[in-house]
Amino acid sequence: MAIPPDGRILAVDWGERRIGLALSDETQTIASPLGTLLRRPGKRFRMPEFLAYVTAHRPVGLVVGLPLTPEGVDGPSTIAARELAAQLGARTYLPVELVDERMTTARAHAAIREQEGSTRGRREEVDALAATILLQHFLEIRRHSRS
């Protein structure tokens, strides 16, 4: 099932400690940071909190970042992200697309340093911005593939 061409898309940037969230506008043109879900080591994903975001924003689809290795292959984090994507799809009944997220966190750090200086103590902002970069990249690829 593909993500419809209109309506909000919710992006998830998977991390072992934090999960960044971003949301598109209704026209799927612009991505904006939405927030961060904190994870406790060894604990399950905070599904009720995530589902509250889904209920509040009513996305038409989900984009989940796929943390491939620098060589472009699956690693342990990639497997966990794939499992999370499957869980999110099953719980929300929304279409889910996986997107290569390599370098999104590095680009988020660079963007914050460029605009405001230090990223120290701003990990949650970095993760939400990484999700935004991931989603904006997805939106641009979709827009160009429709042209």
DSSP file (Angstrom, degrees, kcal/mol; ACC not computed):
  #  RESIDUE AA STRUCTURE BP1 BP2  ACC     N-H-->O    O-->H-N    N-H-->O    O-->H-N    TCO  KAPPA ALPHA  PHI   PSI    X-CA   Y-CA   Z-CA
    1    1 A M              0   0    0      0, 0.0    95,-0.3     0, 0.0     2,-0.2   0.000 360.0 360.0 360.0 126.2    0.0    0.0    0.0
    2    2 A A        -     0   0    0     93,-0.1    95,-0.0     1,-0.1     0, 0.0  -0.540 360.0-100.1 -91.4 155.3    1.5    3.3   -1.1
    3    3 A I        -     0   0    0     -2,-0.2    58,-0.1     1,-0.1    -1,-0.1  -0.596  46.5-111.9 -71.8 128.7    1.3    6.6    0.7
    4    4 A P        -     0   0    0      0, 0.0    56,-0.1     0, 0.0    -1,-0.1  -0.192  20.0-119.4 -59.8 156.0   -1.4    8.8   -0.8
    5    5 A P  S    S+     0   0    0      0, 0.0     2,-0.4     0, 0.0    -2,-0.1   0.580  94.2  50.2 -77.1  -9.6   -0.3   12.0   -2.7
    6    6 A D  S    S+     0   0    0      2,-0.1    21,-0.2    54,-0.0     2,-0.1  -0.966  85.1  49.2-129.8 147.7   -2.2   14.3   -0.4
    7    7 A G  S    S-     0   0    0     19,-3.3    18,-0.1    -2,-0.4     2,-0.1  -0.293  88.9 -49.4 110.6 163.4   -2.3   14.6    3.3
    8    8 A R        -     0   0    0     50,-0.4    52,-3.5    49,-0.2    53,-0.7  -0.344  44.8-153.6 -70.7 146.1    0.2   14.8    6.1
    9    9 A I  E     -a   61   0A   0     50,-0.2    15,-2.2    16,-0.2     2,-0.5  -0.979   6.2-147.8-119.4 135.0    3.1   12.3    6.4
   10   10 A L  E     -aB  62  23A   0     51,-2.2    53,-2.3    -2,-0.4     2,-0.3  -0.896  12.8-155.3-104.2 127.0    4.7   11.5    9.7
   11   11 A A  E     -aB  63  22A   0     11,-3.0    11,-1.6    -2,-0.5     2,-0.5  -0.810   4.0-159.8-105.8 145.3    8.4   10.7    9.7
   12   12 A V  E     -aB  64  21A   0     51,-2.9    53,-3.0    -2,-0.3     2,-0.8  -0.985   3.6-163.2-125.4 118.4   10.2    8.6   12.3
   13   13 A D  E     - B   0  20A   0      7,-3.0     7,-1.8    -2,-0.5   118,-0.1  -0.863  25.2-141.7-102.9  99.2   14.0    8.8   12.7
   14   14 A W        +     0   0    0     -2,-0.8     2,-0.3    51,-0.3     5,-0.2  -0.313  29.7 163.5 -67.3 138.1   14.8    5.7   14.7
   15   15 A G        -     0   0    0      1,-0.1    -2,-0.0    -2,-0.0   112,-0.0  -0.977  46.1-120.4-147.9 159.0   17.5    5.9   17.4
   16   16 A E  S    S+     0   0    0     -2,-0.3     3,-0.1     1,-0.1    -1,-0.1   0.818 113.8  20.4 -70.8 -29.6   18.5    3.7   20.3
   17   17 A R  S    S+     0   0    0      1,-0.3    22,-3.4    21,-0.1     2,-0.3   0.751 132.3  20.8-107.4 -34.5   17.9    6.5   22.8
   18   18 A R  E     - C   0  38A   0     20,-0.2     2,-0.5    -5,-0.0    -1,-0.3  -0.972  57.6-149.2-138.5 150.7   15.6    8.9   21.0
   19   19 A I  E     - C   0  37A   0     18,-2.6    18,-2.6    -2,-0.3     2,-0.2  -0.965  19.8-147.0-122.6 113.6   13.2    8.8   18.1
   20   20 A G  E     -BC  13  36A   0     -7,-1.8    -7,-3.0    -2,-0.5     2,-0.4  -0.543  12.5-159.0 -80.1 144.3   12.8   12.0   16.2
   21   21 A L  E     +BC  12  35A   0     14,-2.8    13,-2.8    -9,-0.2    14,-1.5  -0.958  12.3 175.5-125.3 143.1    9.5   12.9   14.6
   22   22 A A  E     -BC  11  33A   0    -11,-1.6   -11,-3.0    -2,-0.4     2,-0.4  -0.959  12.4-152.8-141.1 158.9    8.6   15.2   11.8
   23   23 A L  E     -BC  10  32A   0      9,-2.7     9,-2.4    -2,-0.3   -13,-0.2  -0.994   7.7-141.3-137.2 139.4    5.4   16.1   10.0
   24   24 A S  E     - C   0  31A   0    -15,-2.2     7,-0.2    -2,-0.4     2,-0.1  -0.469  28.5-105.3 -88.7 167.8    4.6   17.3    6.5
   25   25 A D    >   -     0   0    0      5,-1.4     3,-1.5    -2,-0.1   -16,-0.2  -0.336  43.6 -93.0 -79.8 174.8    2.0   19.8    5.5
   26   26 A E  T 3  S+     0   0    0      1,-0.3   -19,-3.3   -18,-0.1    -1,-0.1   0.801 126.9  51.9 -61.5 -30.6   -1.2   18.7    3.8
   27   27 A T  T 3  S-     0   0    0    -21,-0.2    -1,-0.3     3,-0.1   -19,-0.1   0.469 108.7-124.0 -86.9  -0.4    0.3   19.3    0.3
   28   28 A Q  S <  S+     0   0    0     -3,-1.5    -2,-0.1     2,-0.2   115,-0.1   0.898  79.5 114.7  58.4  44.0    3.4   17.2    1.2
   29   29 A T        +     0   0    0      1,-0.3     2,-0.4   114,-0.0   114,-0.1   0.784  68.0  34.5-105.9 -43.5    5.6   20.1    0.3
   30   30 A I        -     0   0    0    109,-0.0    -5,-1.4     2,-0.0     2,-0.4  -0.948  63.1-151.2-125.4 135.6    7.3   21.1    3.6
   31   31 A A  E     -C   24   0A   0     -2,-0.4    -7,-0.2    -7,-0.2   101,-0.1  -0.826  15.3-171.9-101.9 143.2    8.5   19.0    6.5
   32   32 A S  E     -C   23   0A   0     -9,-2.4    -9,-2.7    -2,-0.4     2,-0.0  -0.976  31.8 -99.1-133.3 147.0    8.6   20.4   10.1
   33   33 A P  E     +C   22   0A   0      0, 0.0   -11,-0.3     0, 0.0    96,-0.1  -0.378  36.1 178.5 -61.9 142.1   10.0   19.1   13.3
   34   34 A L  E     -     0   0A   0    -13,-2.8     2,-0.3     1,-0.4   -12,-0.2   0.729  45.1 -79.8-115.1 -39.9    7.3   17.5   15.5
   35   35 A G  E     -C   21   0A   0    -14,-1.5   -14,-2.8    89,-0.1    -1,-0.4  -0.985  37.5 -89.8 162.4-169.1    9.1   16.2   18.6
   36   36 A T  E     -C   20   0A   0     -2,-0.3     2,-0.5   -16,-0.2   -16,-0.2  -1.000  16.6-148.9-140.7 137.3   11.1   13.4   20.1
   37   37 A L  E     -C   19   0A   0    -18,-2.6   -18,-2.6    -2,-0.4     2,-0.3  -0.932  22.6-138.4-103.0 128.1   10.2   10.2   21.9
   38   38 A L  E     -C   18   0A   0     -2,-0.5     2,-0.4   -20,-0.2   -20,-0.2  -0.630  14.8-154.7 -85.8 144.9   12.7    9.1   24.5
   39   39 A R        -     0   0    0    -22,-3.4     6,-0.1    -2,-0.3     5,-0.0  -0.945   8.1-140.5-119.4 140.2   13.6    5.4   24.8
   40   40 A R    >   -     0   0    0     -2,-0.4     3,-2.4     4,-0.3   -23,-0.0  -0.840  39.3 -98.1 -94.7 135.7   14.9    3.6   27.8
   41   41 A P  T 3  S+     0   0    0      0, 0.0     3,-0.1     0, 0.0   -24,-0.1  -0.261 108.0   9.4 -54.0 131.7   17.6    1.0   27.0
   42   42 A G  T 3  S+     0   0    0      1,-0.3     2,-0.2    -3,-0.0    -3,-0.0   0.406 105.5 115.3  80.3  -2.8   16.1   -2.5   26.8
   43   43 A K    <   -     0   0    0     -3,-2.4    -1,-0.3     1,-0.1     3,-0.1  -0.612  69.9 -99.9 -98.4 159.8   12.5   -1.2   26.9
   44   44 A R        -     0   0    0     -2,-0.2    -4,-0.3     1,-0.1    -1,-0.1  -0.285  49.2 -81.7 -72.5 161.3    9.9   -1.4   24.2
   45   45 A F        -     0   0    0      1,-0.1     2,-2.2    -6,-0.1    -1,-0.1  -0.329  45.6-111.6 -58.3 141.8    9.0    1.4   21.8
   46   46 A R     >  +     0   0    0      1,-0.2     4,-1.9    -8,-0.1     3,-0.3  -0.483  48.8 168.0 -81.3  73.5    6.6    3.9   23.4
   47   47 A M  H  >  +     0   0    0     -2,-2.2     4,-3.1     1,-0.2     5,-0.2   0.876  67.9  56.6 -59.6 -43.8    3.7    3.0   21.2
   48   48 A P  H  > S+     0   0    0      0, 0.0     4,-1.5     0, 0.0    -1,-0.2   0.903 109.2  47.5 -58.1 -39.3    0.9    4.8   23.2
   49   49 A E  H  > S+     0   0    0     -3,-0.3     4,-1.4     2,-0.2    -2,-0.2   0.914 113.3  48.0 -65.3 -42.2    2.8    8.1   22.9
   50   50 A F  H  X S+     0   0    0     -4,-1.9     4,-2.0     1,-0.2     3,-0.3   0.922 109.0  53.0 -63.9 -43.9    3.4    7.5   19.2
   51   51 A L  H  X S+     0   0    0     -4,-3.1     4,-2.6     1,-0.2    -1,-0.2   0.809 102.9  59.0 -63.9 -29.0   -0.3    6.7   18.6
   52   52 A A  H  X S+     0   0    0     -4,-1.5     4,-2.3    -5,-0.2    -1,-0.2   0.893 105.6  49.0 -65.2 -39.0   -1.2    9.9   20.3
   53   53 A Y  H  X S+     0   0    0     -4,-1.4     4,-2.4    -3,-0.3     5,-0.3   0.912 111.1  50.2 -63.3 -42.1    0.8   11.8   17.7
   54   54 A V  H  X S+     0   0    0     -4,-2.0     4,-2.2     1,-0.2    -2,-0.2   0.921 112.3  46.8 -63.1 -44.2   -1.0    9.8   15.0
   55   55 A T  H  < S+     0   0    0     -4,-2.6    -1,-0.2     1,-0.2    -2,-0.2   0.907 115.0  46.6 -63.7 -42.5   -4.4   10.6   16.5
   56   56 A A  H  < S+     0   0    0     -4,-2.3    -2,-0.2     1,-0.2    -1,-0.2   0.871 125.1  28.3 -69.3 -37.8   -3.6   14.3   16.8
   57   57 A H  H  < S-     0   0    0     -4,-2.4   -49,-0.2    -5,-0.2    -2,-0.2   0.585  87.3-147.0-105.9 -12.1   -2.1   14.8   13.4
   58   58 A R     <  -     0   0    0     -4,-2.2   -50,-0.4    -5,-0.3    -3,-0.1   0.897  21.4-164.6  46.9  58.6   -4.0   12.2   11.3
   59   59 A P        -     0   0    0      0, 0.0   -50,-0.2     0, 0.0    -1,-0.1  -0.310  22.3-143.3 -68.3 156.8   -1.2   11.4    8.8
   60   60 A V  S    S-     0   0    0    -52,-3.5     2,-0.3     1,-0.2   -51,-0.2   0.503  80.7  -0.9 -94.5  -7.6   -2.0    9.5    5.6
   61   61 A G  E     -a    9   0A   0    -53,-0.7   -51,-2.2    33,-0.2     2,-0.4  -0.981  65.8-122.3-170.6 167.3    1.3    7.6    5.8
   62   62 A L  E     -ad  10  96A   0     33,-2.7    35,-2.4    -2,-0.3     2,-0.5  -0.940   9.1-158.7-123.5 143.6    4.5    7.0    7.7
   63   63 A V  E     -ad  11  97A   0    -53,-2.3   -51,-2.9    -2,-0.4     2,-0.5  -0.993  13.2-165.7-119.0 125.5    8.2    7.3    6.6
   64   64 A V  E     -ad  12  98A   0     33,-2.6    35,-2.3    -2,-0.5   -51,-0.2  -0.949  21.1-121.9-115.8 129.0   10.7    5.4    8.8
   65   65 A G  E     - d   0  99A   0    -53,-3.0   -51,-0.3    -2,-0.5    35,-0.2  -0.458  17.7-147.6 -69.4 136.3   14.4    6.1    8.5
   66   66 A L  E     - d   0 100A   0     33,-3.4     2,-2.1    -2,-0.2    35,-2.1  -0.907   6.0-149.4-108.4 106.0   16.5    3.1    7.6
   67   67 A P        +     0   0    0      0, 0.0    11,-0.3     0, 0.0     8,-0.3  -0.475  25.2 179.8 -80.4  77.2   19.9    3.4    9.3
   68   68 A L        -     0   0    0     -2,-2.1     6,-0.2     1,-0.1    -2,-0.0  -0.317  33.8-100.5 -69.4 158.5   22.0    1.6    6.8
   69   69 A T    >   -     0   0    0      4,-2.9     3,-2.5     1,-0.1    -1,-0.1  -0.284  42.2 -96.1 -69.6 166.5   25.8    1.2    7.4
   70   70 A P  T 3  S+     0   0    0      0, 0.0    -1,-0.1     0, 0.0    -2,-0.1   0.784 129.1  57.1 -55.5 -25.4   28.1    3.6    5.5
   71   71 A E  T 3  S-     0   0    0      2,-0.1     3,-0.1     3,-0.0    -2,-0.0   0.523 121.4-109.7 -83.0  -5.7   28.5    0.8    2.9
   72   72 A G  S <  S+     0   0    0     -3,-2.5     2,-0.3     1,-0.3    -4,-0.1   0.705  77.7 119.6  86.9  20.9   24.7    0.8    2.3
   73   73 A V        -     0   0    0      1,-0.1    -4,-2.9    -6,-0.0    -1,-0.3  -0.742  68.6 -87.5-115.4 165.7   24.0   -2.6    3.9
   74   74 A D        +     0   0    0     -2,-0.3    -6,-0.1    -6,-0.2    -1,-0.1  -0.420  44.4 172.9 -70.4 143.2   21.8   -3.7    6.9
   75   75 A G     >  -     0   0    0     -8,-0.3     4,-2.0    -2,-0.1     3,-0.2  -0.687  53.9 -75.8-130.6-171.9   23.3   -3.7   10.4
   76   76 A P  H  > S+     0   0    0      0, 0.0     4,-2.0     0, 0.0     5,-0.1   0.884 131.7  50.5 -58.2 -40.1   21.7   -4.3   13.8
   77   77 A S  H  > S+     0   0    0      1,-0.2     4,-2.3     2,-0.2     5,-0.2   0.857 107.4  54.6 -66.8 -34.1   20.0   -0.9   13.8
   78   78 A T  H  > S+     0   0    0    -11,-0.3     4,-2.4     2,-0.2    -1,-0.2   0.912 107.3  49.5 -65.2 -42.6   18.6   -1.5   10.4
   79   79 A I  H  X S+     0   0    0     -4,-2.0     4,-2.2     1,-0.2    -2,-0.2   0.918 111.4  49.3 -62.5 -43.6   17.0   -4.7   11.5
   80   80 A A  H  X S+     0   0    0     -4,-2.0     4,-2.4     1,-0.2    -2,-0.2   0.889 110.6  50.4 -63.4 -39.6   15.5   -2.9   14.5
   81   81 A A  H  X S+     0   0    0     -4,-2.3     4,-2.6     2,-0.2    -2,-0.2   0.889 109.3  50.9 -66.5 -39.0   14.2   -0.1   12.3
   82   82 A R  H  X S+     0   0    0     -4,-2.4     4,-2.0     2,-0.2    -2,-0.2   0.906 111.0  48.6 -63.4 -41.3   12.6   -2.5    9.9
   83   83 A E  H  X S+     0   0    0     -4,-2.2     4,-2.2     2,-0.2    -2,-0.2   0.912 111.5  49.8 -64.6 -42.1   10.9   -4.3   12.8
   84   84 A L  H  X S+     0   0    0     -4,-2.4     4,-2.9     1,-0.2     5,-0.2   0.923 108.6  52.6 -61.8 -44.6    9.6   -0.9   14.2
   85   85 A A  H  X S+     0   0    0     -4,-2.6     4,-2.3     1,-0.2    -1,-0.2   0.899 109.6  49.1 -58.6 -41.7    8.3    0.0   10.7
   86   86 A A  H  X S+     0   0    0     -4,-2.0     4,-2.2     2,-0.2    -1,-0.2   0.908 112.2  48.3 -64.9 -41.7    6.3   -3.2   10.6
   87   87 A Q  H  X S+     0   0    0     -4,-2.2     4,-2.4     2,-0.2     5,-0.2   0.921 111.4  49.7 -63.8 -44.4    4.9   -2.6   14.1
   88   88 A L  H  X S+     0   0    0     -4,-2.9     4,-2.3     1,-0.2     6,-0.4   0.910 111.6  48.4 -63.2 -42.4    3.9    1.0   13.3
   89   89 A G  H  X S+     0   0    0     -4,-2.3     4,-2.0    -5,-0.2     5,-0.3   0.911 112.9  48.1 -62.2 -42.6    2.2   -0.1   10.1
   90   90 A A  H  < S+     0   0    0     -4,-2.2    -2,-0.2     1,-0.2    -1,-0.2   0.867 116.6  42.6 -67.5 -36.8    0.3   -2.9   11.9
   91   91 A R  H  < S+     0   0    0     -4,-2.4    -2,-0.2    -5,-0.2    -1,-0.2   0.814 124.7  32.7 -81.2 -30.6   -0.8   -0.6   14.8
   92   92 A T  H  < S-     0   0    0     -4,-2.3    -2,-0.2    -5,-0.2    -3,-0.2   0.651  90.9-136.5-100.1 -16.9   -1.8    2.4   12.7
   93   93 A Y     <  +     0   0    0     -4,-2.0    -3,-0.1    -5,-0.3    -4,-0.1   0.756  62.0 132.7  61.8  25.6   -3.0    0.6    9.5
   94   94 A L        -     0   0    0     -6,-0.4    -1,-0.3    -5,-0.3   -33,-0.2  -0.756  66.4-100.5-103.8 152.2   -1.1    3.3    7.6
   95   95 A P        -     0   0    0      0, 0.0   -33,-2.7     0, 0.0     2,-0.4  -0.481  39.6-156.0 -67.8 143.2    1.2    2.7    4.6
   96   96 A V  E     -d   62   0A   0    -95,-0.3     2,-0.4   -35,-0.2   -33,-0.2  -0.977  10.2-168.5-125.6 133.5    4.9    2.8    5.7
   97   97 A E  E     -d   63   0A   0    -35,-2.4   -33,-2.6    -2,-0.4     2,-0.4  -0.979  15.3-140.1-121.2 136.8    7.9    3.6    3.5
   98   98 A L  E     -d   64   0A   0     -2,-0.4     2,-0.4   -35,-0.2   -33,-0.2  -0.780  20.9-170.4 -93.7 136.6   11.5    3.0    4.6
   99   99 A V  E     -d   65   0A   0    -35,-2.3   -33,-3.4    -2,-0.4     2,-0.1  -0.992  31.4-105.7-132.5 134.6   14.0    5.7    3.5
  100  100 A D  E     -d   66   0A   0     -2,-0.4   -35,-0.1   -35,-0.2    -2,-0.0  -0.372  33.7-175.0 -55.6 122.3   17.8    5.6    3.8
  101  101 A E    >   +     0   0    0    -35,-2.1     3,-2.3    -2,-0.1     4,-0.4   0.261  26.1 144.3-108.9  11.9   18.6    7.9    6.7
  102  102 A R  T 3  S+     0   0    0    -36,-0.4   -33,-0.1     1,-0.3   -36,-0.0  -0.264  75.6   7.0 -53.9 133.9   22.4    7.9    6.4
  103  103 A M  T 3> S+     0   0    0      1,-0.1     4,-2.3     3,-0.0    -1,-0.3   0.413  91.2 116.8  77.1   2.0   23.9   11.3    7.3
  104  104 A T  H <> S+     0   0    0     -3,-2.3     4,-2.1     2,-0.2     5,-0.1   0.927  79.9  45.8 -66.6 -41.3   20.6   12.9    8.5
  105  105 A T  H  > S+     0   0    0     -4,-0.4     4,-2.5     2,-0.2    -1,-0.2   0.910 112.6  50.6 -67.2 -40.7   21.9   13.3   12.0
  106  106 A A  H  > S+     0   0    0      1,-0.2     4,-2.3     2,-0.2    -1,-0.2   0.903 111.6  48.3 -62.2 -40.4   25.2   14.7   10.8
  107  107 A R  H  X S+     0   0    0     -4,-2.3     4,-2.3     2,-0.2    -1,-0.2   0.863 110.1  52.4 -68.0 -34.7   23.3   17.2    8.6
  108  108 A A  H  X S+     0   0    0     -4,-2.1     4,-2.2     2,-0.2     5,-0.2   0.928 109.8  48.4 -65.6 -44.6   21.1   18.1   11.5
  109  109 A H  H  X S+     0   0    0     -4,-2.5     4,-2.6     1,-0.2     5,-0.2   0.933 112.7  48.8 -58.4 -46.6   24.1   18.8   13.7
  110  110 A A  H  X S+     0   0    0     -4,-2.3     4,-2.4     1,-0.2    -2,-0.2   0.898 110.2  50.7 -62.7 -41.5   25.7   20.9   10.9
  111  111 A A  H  X S+     0   0    0     -4,-2.3     4,-1.9     2,-0.2     5,-0.2   0.908 112.3  46.1 -65.2 -41.9   22.5   22.9   10.4
  112  112 A I  H  X>S+     0   0    0     -4,-2.2     4,-3.3     2,-0.2     5,-0.8   0.919 113.5  48.8 -67.7 -42.8   22.2   23.8   14.1
  113  113 A R  H  X5S+     0   0    0     -4,-2.6     4,-1.1     3,-0.2    -2,-0.2   0.902 111.1  51.6 -62.5 -39.6   25.8   24.7   14.4
  114  114 A E  H  <5S+     0   0    0     -4,-2.4    -1,-0.2    -5,-0.2    -2,-0.2   0.878 121.3  31.2 -64.6 -38.9   25.5   26.9   11.3
  115  115 A Q  H  <5S+     0   0    0     -4,-1.9    -2,-0.2    -5,-0.2    -1,-0.2   0.874 139.6   6.9 -88.8 -40.2   22.5   28.8   12.6
  116  116 A E  H  <5S-     0   0    0     -4,-3.3     2,-0.6     1,-0.3    -3,-0.2   0.431  90.8-122.1-131.3   0.1   22.9   28.8   16.3
  117  117 A G  S  <<S+     0   0    0     -4,-1.1    -1,-0.3    -5,-0.8    -2,-0.1  -0.831  73.7  42.0  99.4-122.5   26.3   27.5   17.4
  118  118 A S        -     0   0    0     -2,-0.6    -2,-0.0     1,-0.1     0, 0.0  -0.295  45.6-161.7 -75.4 146.8   26.5   24.5   19.8
  119  119 A T    >   +     0   0    0     -2,-0.0     3,-2.1     2,-0.0     7,-0.2   0.363  51.1 130.7 -99.7   1.1   24.4   21.4   19.7
  120  120 A R  T 3  S+     0   0    0      1,-0.3    -2,-0.1     2,-0.1     0, 0.0  -0.332  78.7   7.3 -59.8 130.4   25.4   20.6   23.3
  121  121 A G  T 3  S+     0   0    0      1,-0.1    -1,-0.3    -2,-0.1     3,-0.1   0.598 108.9  95.3  74.7  11.8   22.3   19.8   25.4
  122  122 A R    <>  +     0   0    0     -3,-2.1     4,-2.2     1,-0.1     3,-0.2  -0.100  35.4 131.1-124.4  34.9   20.1   19.9   22.4
  123  123 A R  H  > S+     0   0    0      1,-0.2     4,-2.3     2,-0.2     5,-0.2   0.868  72.9  53.2 -59.3 -39.6   19.9   16.2   21.5
  124  124 A E  H  > S+     0   0    0      1,-0.2     4,-2.2     2,-0.2    -1,-0.2   0.902 108.9  49.5 -65.7 -39.2   16.1   16.2   21.2
  125  125 A E  H  > S+     0   0    0     -3,-0.2     4,-2.5     1,-0.2    -1,-0.2   0.909 110.0  52.2 -62.8 -41.3   16.2   19.1   18.8
  126  126 A V  H  X S+     0   0    0     -4,-2.2     4,-2.5     1,-0.2    -2,-0.2   0.917 110.2  47.8 -61.1 -44.3   18.8   17.3   16.7
  127  127 A D  H  X S+     0   0    0     -4,-2.3     4,-1.9     2,-0.2  -107,-0.2   0.898 112.8  47.2 -67.4 -40.3   16.7   14.1   16.5
  128  128 A A  H  X S+     0   0    0     -4,-2.2     4,-1.7     2,-0.2    -1,-0.2   0.889 113.6  49.1 -66.7 -37.9   13.6   16.0   15.5
  129  129 A L  H  X S+     0   0    0     -4,-2.5     4,-2.6     2,-0.2    -2,-0.2   0.880 107.7  54.4 -68.4 -37.1   15.6   18.0   12.9
  130  130 A A  H  X S+     0   0    0     -4,-2.5     4,-2.3     1,-0.2    -2,-0.2   0.906 108.4  49.2 -61.4 -40.8   17.1   14.7   11.6
  131  131 A A  H  X S+     0   0    0     -4,-1.9     4,-2.5     2,-0.2    -1,-0.2   0.870 110.2  52.0 -64.1 -36.2   13.5   13.4   11.1
  132  132 A T  H  X S+     0   0    0     -4,-1.7     4,-2.8     2,-0.2    -2,-0.2   0.911 109.4  48.1 -66.4 -43.3   12.7   16.6    9.3
  133  133 A I  H  X S+     0   0    0     -4,-2.6     4,-2.2     2,-0.2    -2,-0.2   0.913 112.2  50.5 -62.8 -43.3   15.6   16.3    6.9
  134  134 A L  H  X S+     0   0    0     -4,-2.3     4,-2.0     1,-0.2    -2,-0.2   0.933 113.9  44.0 -58.8 -48.4   14.6   12.7    6.3
  135  135 A L  H  X S+     0   0    0     -4,-2.5     4,-2.7     2,-0.2    -2,-0.2   0.896 111.5  52.2 -67.8 -40.9   11.1   13.6    5.5
  136  136 A Q  H  X S+     0   0    0     -4,-2.8     4,-2.3     1,-0.2    -1,-0.2   0.905 109.4  50.7 -62.9 -39.6   12.0   16.6    3.3
  137  137 A H  H  X S+     0   0    0     -4,-2.2     4,-2.3    -5,-0.2    -1,-0.2   0.926 110.9  48.9 -60.9 -45.5   14.3   14.4    1.3
  138  138 A F  H  X S+     0   0    0     -4,-2.0     4,-2.4     1,-0.2    -2,-0.2   0.921 110.9  50.3 -60.1 -45.4   11.4   11.9    0.9
  139  139 A L  H  X S+     0   0    0     -4,-2.7     4,-2.5     1,-0.2    -1,-0.2   0.899 110.7  49.0 -61.7 -41.5    9.0   14.6   -0.2
  140  140 A E  H  X S+     0   0    0     -4,-2.3     4,-2.3     2,-0.2    -1,-0.2   0.903 110.5  49.7 -67.4 -40.9   11.5   16.0   -2.8
  141  141 A I  H  X S+     0   0    0     -4,-2.3     4,-2.0     2,-0.2    -2,-0.2   0.926 112.9  48.1 -62.3 -43.7   12.1   12.5   -4.3
  142  142 A R  H  X S+     0   0    0     -4,-2.4     4,-1.4     1,-0.2    -2,-0.2   0.918 110.4  51.0 -61.8 -44.5    8.4   12.0   -4.5
  143  143 A R  H  X S+     0   0    0     -4,-2.5     4,-0.8     1,-0.2     3,-0.2   0.908 112.6  46.0 -61.7 -42.6    7.8   15.3   -6.1
  144  144 A H  H  < S+     0   0    0     -4,-2.3     3,-0.3     1,-0.2    -1,-0.2   0.833 109.0  55.1 -71.0 -31.4   10.5   14.7   -8.8
  145  145 A S  H  < S+     0   0    0     -4,-2.0    -1,-0.2     1,-0.2    -2,-0.2   0.755 106.3  52.3 -74.3 -21.7    9.2   11.2   -9.5
  146  146 A R  H  <        0   0    0     -4,-1.4    -1,-0.2    -3,-0.2    -2,-0.2   0.701 360.0 360.0 -81.8 -20.9    5.7   12.5  -10.2
  147  147 A S     <        0   0    0     -4,-0.8    -1,-0.2    -3,-0.3    -2,-0.1   0.479 360.0 360.0 -72.4 360.0    7.1   15.1  -12.7
